[in-house]
Amino acid sequence: MEKSIIIIGAGISGLPAGCYGQMNGYDTRIFEQHTLPGGVCTSWKRKGYVFENCIHWLIGSAPGKLFNSFWEELGALQEKEIINHEEMFRVEDGNKTLILYSDLDKFKAHLKEISPEDSQFIEEIVSDARKWAAADLPIDKATEVMTPLELIKLGWSMRSAMKIMKKYNSITCPELANRFKNPFLKKAFPLLLGTPPIYYSTAIITTLGCLDIGNAGFPKGGSLEFAQGIEKRYLDLGGKIDYRSRVEKIIVKDDKAVGVKLGDGSEHYADYVISAADGYSTIFDMLDGKYVDEKIRGYYENLTLTPPIVTVSIGVDLDLSNEPHWLLYYLDEQISITGEKRDWIMVHNYALDPTLAPAGKTMLNCAFETSFDYWNDLLKDKKEYKAEKEKIANTVISELDKRFPGFKSKVEITDVATPTTWVRYTRNWKGAYQGWAFTPKNAAIRMKKTLPGLANFYMAGQWVEPGGGLPPAVMSGRNVTQIICKQDKKKFVTSTP
C-alpha cells in the first residue's frame, strides 16, 4: 500500500515536494489557502495587464546549466521561451551611467571606461564571476541522505565554488563596492540588481556569472504562468490540490504528525506531513510552539528578515521597449514614501515580454523597502490604508512623468501591494517575502528540515533555506522527498516529462 504525504502550501517548494513524492510512489495531497499555485512566485491580471511581482531572473534557464535539470523534471520550462537580457540593469546619477551588461567582457570594458584606475579590481571581480559560473556544482543529492564518503567527495568537487563563496560571503555588497577607487562606482555598484545593502556580495558575483553564460533569463509569461507549469506537472503525475483550504493546525498524536485540520473544521490524515508554508505560522500557530528549542526560537527572535516592500505596479499606454529593462535613477529632489525620504526610484520595465501588456503598452513596477509595522498599523483603519496607497501611487507616477515625458496622462491602471498584502495571500511572517535575509550571518546557518521531538514531519522552503529565491526553494522540496525516501529505504528516482 502506498504511503501518503500531506503538503501544506502549493508554492515553489510545496509543488516540487508533491511532484517528487508522486515520482517515488507516494500518494500526495496539497492544501493551499489561495486559489492559485505559486505562493510568492506570482503575478496577477488587471484590465489586460499582468502585474509581475516575483521573477527578475531565473537561475537554471539554460539547458544543461546549474538547476536547469530541476526545472525540466518539474515541467516548468518545457516549450517556454526564455528572454535573455543584453542589458540587465542600469544606474543613472545625473550624467553618469552604470550599465550591467550580461556579457562579462562588455561589462568589464564598461567598468574600465568609467574607472581605469580600478582595472585590477575589475579584473578580479569578473574572473571570480566566471570561475563560479564554470563550477559544476553537484546539487542533485541532499546532504542529509549522503554517506560520510559522499560528503567528502562533495566538499572536494565544490572546492572551487566554495573558495569564491567564502571570499564574498563575509562582506556585504556596499563593503565590496567600497574597494573601488572611483566615487561613482562606490555609490552605484552595490545597487546593481536592486540588492538590499544588508545582502552579502555573493549575490552579485554569482548572478554576474550566470548572466554571462545565459543561465539567468526571464521565462516569457511571468511568474504565475511559470508556477502553473509545475502545477500541471504535479497533476499529470496524479497529485491532488485542494485550493481555498487553509491549514489551521497540524494534527499530532504521540509526538508524530499524522494530518492537518483545515479552517472549515475538516481533518485529513497521512503518513507524513510536509509544511512548505510560512515558517512562523507553521511552528508557532499550526503546532502551537510545542516543538522548538532555543536555537529555533532564536532564529525567529534574532535573525534578520528580508526587508518587506511596497510595490507600485502600473499599466501605461506607452511603448517603453526602447527604455532600460531595469533602471535605478537618482532624483533631483527627494520624495517621501511611507514617511521616509527617498532620493532614487527603481523601475522594473517589463516591455521585454509582450504577453504582460496589450500591444503597444507597458507594465512596470517600482518597489521600495518599507516597515511592516507601519502598514500593519495602517490596516486598522482601512480608509487611511487605502489613502496611503493612493498617495504613494500618485507620488511615483509624478516622478515617472519627469523621466518618461507624457507618462502621467497615459496611465491606465495602478495596483499597490504592501507587506500586509503578502501576509494576506501567503502568510509570510512580517511581510518578509523571501524569508531570512541574504546576510553573511544568515548564510552561515544550516537549518534542519525537522523539528525537535516531532516525528514524520518536515519543513521545506525559504524558512529553512536562508536567502530565499526559487532555486533553493525547489531544491528544498526535492531534498525533503529524498529524506523521506531514505527513511522508507526507497531509492529516490526522478523523471522528465
N, C-alpha and C positions, 0 to 999 in steps of 0.2 A: 504494500500500500504506500502511495506517495506521501511523503511528509509535506506539511503545509507551512507557509510563511505569510504572515500579515505584515504589510509595509505601510507605514504612515507617511504620506506625502508623495505626490506624483511630480516631483521636481527632477533635477538632473542628477540626483543620487538615487531617489526612490524608483524612478523608471528603470535605470540600469540594473539596480538590485533585482527588480522584478524580471527583467529580460534574462539576466544570467541565471536567476533562480529557475525560470522556465527551461532554459537550455540544459540545466542539470537535473531535470526531473522533479522539481518541486512544484507543488500546487500553490501559486502565489495570488494574493489579492491585495490591491492597493486602495486605501481610503484617503481621499483628498477633499479638503474643505471647500476648495474653489470649484468653479465649473469648467476649468481648463487645465491642461497639463503645463508643466514647466516651472512652476513656483516662481522664483525670482527671474528666471530666464523667460521673459515675457514681452509682449507688445500688445497694443490694443487699437481698435479701429474707431475712427470718428469721421463721419462725412467724407469718406473716400480716402482719408489719410490713415496710415499705420504708424502709430507713435511707438517708436523703438526705444527700449529702456534697459537693454542688457548688453548684448554682444557688441563690442567695439572691434575686436579681432578674435579669431578662434585659432588657438594653438592646436595643430592636427589637421589643418585644412588641406595639406598637400599629401598626395598619395605616397606611401612608403616612409613618411616622416613621423617624428615623435607624436604619439597619441592618435595618429590617423586610424590605426587598426581598431581602436576602441569605437570611434565614430562609425567605422564601416560595419563592425559587428552589430551595432545598435541601429543601423539603417538611417542614421542621421544625415548622411551626405550623399547617399545614392541619388543619382540624377539631379544633384543640386549644383547650381552654378556658383562658383566661388569668385568673388570680386577681390582681386589683389590691388593694393594701393601703390602707385608710383610715389606719391607724397602722402605720408601718414598723418603728419601733424605740423602745425605752423604756429610760431610765436611772433607776434608783431608788437614792437615797442617804438612808437614814433616812426622814424625812418630806418629802424633796424629790424631785420627779419631773420629768424632761425627756422630752417625747414628740415624736418625729419624725413629724408628720402629713404624708401625701403631698401634701395641698393646701397650697401655699405660703402662701396667705393665712391659713389656720388655724394653720400653723406659726409664721408671723410674729407673729400675735396672742398665741400661747402664749409665745413668747420674750419679747415685750414685757411680758407679765403677770409673768413671772419677774423681768425686769430692765428696768424703764422707763428706767433711766439708760443703757442700751445701745441705745436706739431707733435712733439714727443708724447705728450699725454693723450692726444687724439689717436695716435697710432696704437697706444696701449689699449684704449677702450675698444677700438674696432677689432683689434687682434683677439681680445678676450671674448667679444661677442661671437666672433667666428669660431673660436675654439669650442665655446659652449654649444653652438648650433651643430657642430660636426660630431659632438659626442653621441655615441649610440647608447642611450640610457636604457637599461633593462628594467622596464617598468611593468612587465607582463605578470609578475607574480607578487602577491602580497608578502611583505616581510614577516607577517605574523605566521605564515604557513611554511616558511623556509627552514631548512635544516641549518645547523651551525656552519657546515661546509659551504652551503649555498650562500649564506650571509657573507662569508669571507670572500667568495668569488664575486658577489655583488659589489662589495666595497672596492675590490681590485678593478673591476670593469668600469666603475664610476669615478676612478681616481682623478681623471682629467676634469670632468664636470664638477666634482666636489672641490677641487682646487680653486676653480673660478668662483663657485658659490661661497666658499669660505672667505675669499678675498672681499666679496661685495656684500655678504650677509651681515657684516659687522658695522656697516655705515649706511646712513640714510642717503636719499637722493640729493638733498642740499649739501650734505657733507662731501659727497663725491664731487659735485659741481664746484665746490669751493676750492678744488685743486686747480681749476682753470686760472690763468693769469688775467684773461680778458674779462672785464666787468660785466659785459653783456651776457657772455656765456655763463658766468657765475649765477646770474639772475634768471636766464631763460632755460638753461639746460635741465634743471630739476623739474620744470613744468611740463616737459615733454610727456605725452600720453596722459596728461591730467592726473599724474600720480600724486596722491596726498603727501605732504612733506614728511610725515612720520614713517612712510614706507621705506624699506631698505632698498639699496640701489640695484640688487639683483633683478628687480622688476624691470628696470630699463635695459640692462645688459642682455638678459635672456630674450626680451622682446625684439631688441635690435637684431639678434642672431636669427630669430625665427622669421622676421620680416625679410631678411636678406635672402633666405632660401625659399621664400614663398609659402611659408608654413604658418602664416598669421593673417589669412584672408577673412573676408566677411561673407557668410552664406546668404545668397540672394533670397529675399523673402523675410528675413529678420528672425528674431528670437522665438516667437511663438510658432512660426512655421517649422523652425528647426526642432523645437520640442515636440511638435506634433508628429514629426518623422519618427522619433523614438517611441512615442505613444503607439503609433501604427505597428512598429516592430514588436512591441510588447503584446499588443492584442493579437497580432498574427501568430505569435508563439503560444497563444492560448491563455494569456493572463487576463485578469479581470480588474476593472477600475470602478470604484463607486465614487462619483462626484457628489458635491453638496453633502459630504459625510465627514463632519468634524469629529475627530477623536478627542474625547474629554478625559478619559482615563485608560491607563494600561492595566489590564487585569492581572493580578499576581496571586499565585497560590503556592504556599510553601517555598517562597523566595524564587519562584520560577514565573517568567512572563508566559501567560497562556492565552492572551487575547486582548481585545480592546472594547471599550464601551463608548458608543457614539453619543452625540448631543441629543438624538431622539430617544435615548434610553436603551437602544438595542445593543446586544452583546454578541461578539463574534470571536471564535476561538481558533487557535492554530498551534503548531508545534514550536514555532519561533515567531518573535516579533522584532522587526527592524524599524527603528524610528529614523526617517530621513527628514524629519521636521525640525523646527526651531529647537535649539539645544536647551534653552532656559525653560521653555514650555514643557518639553519632554521630561526633564529631570525634576523640576520643582512644581509643576502643575499636574501633568499626567501621572507622575509617580510620587507626588506629594513630598518630594525631597527626602525620601526614605533611603535611597541608595546612593549616597555621596560620601566622600571622605574629605579631608582637609584640602587635598590637592585640587579636587574638582570644585569644591566651594571657592577655593582661592582663584580659580580661573574666572569665575563669574563676579568675584569681588574686586579683582586686581588687574586683569588683563585689559589691554587697550582694544577697543572695538573699532571696526571700520567706521569712519565718520559718516553719520547719516546725511542724506542730501535732500534738497528740494529741487525738483526738475520742472522747468517750464518747456513744454512741447508746443510747437507752433506749426500750423499748416498755412502756407502763404502762396498766393497766386503769382509766384515769380520762379523763373528757371535759374537756379543758383548753381547749375552744374559746372560753371567755369570758376566758381569760388572755391577756396580751400575746403577739403573734406572735413578737417577738424582744425579749429582755429582758436587760439587764445590771444586776445589782444588787450593792451592796456588802454584805459580810458583817459580822456582829457581831464575829467573831473570824477571824483569818487561818487559812487551811488550807495544807497543804503538798502540792504536786503536782510530781512528779519532783524533789523536793528543793528546790523554790523556793516561797517564801511568796507566797500569793495573797490579795488582800483583796476580790476580786469574782469572780462567776461570770456567764458569758454563756450564756443559754439560748435555743436556737432551737426554737420550738414549732411543729410542722407540723400542728396540728389544723385549720388552714385548708383542707387538702387531704384529704378523706375517703378518697382512694384509697391513702393511705400507711399506714393502720392499720385494723384491724377496727372495725366500728361501735361507737361509744361509747368508743373507746380512742384513745390518742395516741402518736405517735412524736415524740421530741425528741432534741436532742443538745447537748452542751456541748464547746466547743473551747478549748484552751489552747496558747499558744505554748510551744515546748519546744526542747530541744537534740537535734540529730541524733546527735551523738557519744554522748550519754547512752544513747539507745535502741540504737544500733549496738553499743555495748559490752555492753549487757544481753543482746542477742540471742545472744551467745556462750554463755550459759547459759540454755537455754530455760525451765527451771523458774523462774529469777529473773525472766525476761522476763514469763512468764505471771503470776507472783505480783504483779509491779508493776502490770500491767494490772488485775488484780482489786482491788488496793489503791486505785487511782485511781477505779475504778468505784464502790467502796463509799463512798469519801470524797464523791464527787459526789452519790450517792443520799442520803446522810445529810444533806447540806446542802439538797438539793431538798426533802427531807421537812419542813424548817423553813419553807420558803417556800410549799410546797403541802401542807398537812396531810393525812396518810394516804398520801402518795406512796410511801414505802418499802415498805409492805405490799402495794402494788398493782403493783409492778414485775414484769413477766413475762419480760423478756429484756434483756440488755445486750450491747453489742458495742464493743470498744475498738480504734480504728485509730491506729497510731503512724506516725512518719516512715518507719520501715522497711517498713510496710505499703505506703506509696506507692511505695517503691523496688521492692518485690516485684512489684507489679502494673503499674507504669508506667515504672520505671527512672528516675524523676525524681531528679536529682542531689541528694544530701543531703536528700532528702525535701521539696525546695522545690516545692510543688505548683503554684505559679504562676510558676516560674522566677525571673527577676530581679525584685527588689522595686520598687515604685512610688515610688521616691525622686526628689527633684529632680535628682540627678546622673544616675541611670539614664535618666530621662525625656528627657534632652537628647541621648541617643545614638541614632543611626540605624544600625542594624546591617544589613549586607549579607546577602542570602539565598544568596550563593555563598561558596565557599572559595577562597583564592588558589592558583592553579596547577591547579585541578581543573575540567575541563570537563564539561558535561552533568549537573551535579549542583546541587541546590538544597535549601535548608532552609526549613521553614515552621513556624509555631507560636510558642509563648511564649518560646522561647530565641533568637528573632530579633526579638521584639516586647516590649521591656521593659515590665513592668507586668502582663502576662498578661491573663486574662479571656477570655470567649467571643467577643465581637465582634472584638477584634484577631486572635484565633486563626482564625476563619473568614475574615476579610479576608486574612490571610496566605496561606492555602491558595488562595484565589481569585486573589490577586496573582501567586503563583508560576506559575499556569497562564497568566495574561496574559503574563508574561515569556517563557515557552516559546513561546506563540503568536507573539509578536513575533519571536523568533529564527527561527521557521519561516515567517515572513512570512504568517501566517494572521490573519484578522480574528477577534477574540475575540467569541464570542456566548454568550448565556445563554437559558434557557427556564424557564418556571414550570409545575409540574405542575397 
